[in-house]
Amino acid sequence: MVDEARATMSDIVTAIHDVTTSITQISAASSEQSLGINQVGIAIRQMDENTQQNAALVEQSAAAAESLKFQASELVEAVAIFKLHA
């Protein structure tokens, strides 16, 4: 009976060690996942900032294009008084 108890206790100690090892591995994996999620969050924030900057640049480009269109129209009107004779 003592040998049986000893074997059972040995099995319990082995099982506890296995569980502890598994918990340690889960903890390490969770830490790595957390780090990865944080990096994804940083990347998304950077992409959002870039998107907002690009949108502002597009608006500026559109305004500049409209201004150039207006200036070109005025230039066409200004030079329309000149006639070239061939």
N, C-alpha and C positions, 0 to 999 in steps of 0.2 A: 504494500500500500504506500509506503514511503517512496519507493521508486516511481510509482504512478503519480504521486503528488509532485515529485521532483520533475518528472517529464512534463506534467501539465504546467507547472510554474515556468519551466524553460520555454514551453510553447507560448505562454502568455508574454514573457519577456521578449521573445522574438517577434511576436505580433505587435507589441507596443513599439518596438524599435522600427518595424516596417511602417507602422502608422506615422511615427515621428518623421521618418524619412519622407514619406508621401506628403505630409503637411509642410515640411521644409521645401520640397520641390514645388508644391502649389503656391507657397508664399513667394518663392523666387519668380515663378511664372507670372504671378499677379503683379509683382513689382515691374517686371519687364513689360507687361501689357499696359500698365499705368503710364510708364515712360513713353511707350509707343503712342498711346492715346493723347498724351500731352503734346508730343511732337506733331501729331496730326492736327490738333487744335491750333498750334502755332502756325503751321503751314496754311490752314484755312484762313486764319486772321490775316496773314500776309497776302494771300490771294484776294481777300476782300478789300484790303487797302489798295492793292494794285488795280483792282477793278474800279474802285472809286476814283483813283487818280486817272485811269484811262478814260472814264466817263467825263471827267472834267476836261481832259485834253480834247476829247471829241467835241465837247461844247465849244471850247475855245477855237478849235479848227473850223467848226461850222460858222461861228461868228466872223472869223477872219475871212472865210470864203464868201460870206454874204457881203462883207465890206469891200472885198476885191471886186465882186460882181457889180456893186454900186459904183465903185471908182472906174471900172472899165466902161460902164454905161455912160458915165459923165465924160470920160475921155473920148468915146465915140461921138458924143454930141459936140464936144469941143472941136474936134478935127473935121467934123462934117461940113464946116463952112469952107474948108479948103477944097479946091477942085484941081485935079491934075489934068493937064492937056497932053495928049500923046502925040 
